[in-house]
Amino acid sequence: MPKGIYTCRYLLIHNREVWISSHAMKQARVREIDFPDHVHHVLKTGKMVRFGKSGVKFVKKTSEGSIVCVGIDNGQQIVIKTIERGN
């Protein structure tokens, strides 16, 4: 496993394993987003939006505001690069 990457064995989206970077975990803590509970819920039930060549966003609206997980899809796995709050 690459250094600075977190994965959950059972987190698969479109038959691709999801990896979460250590930067994304830190940003979730700074932005007071409950990691891993809220993040896994966003990845499982949120709306997936593709942008650019390989960019992907997972968006889920909550009572405190939207939670957005931004990452890349390289064809074999999805790597979440950052987690932020939307409007």
BELFEN-V780167 format. One record per helix or strand of 3 or more residues. SS is the DSSP state (H for helix, E for strand). FROM is the first residue (numbers start at 1). TO is the last residue. If there is no record, write none. Layout:
# BELFEN-V780167
SS/FROM/TO
SS/FROM/TO
This chain:
# BELFEN-V780167
E/5/13
E/16/21
H/22/30
H/37/45
E/47/51
E/55/60
E/67/73
E/77/85
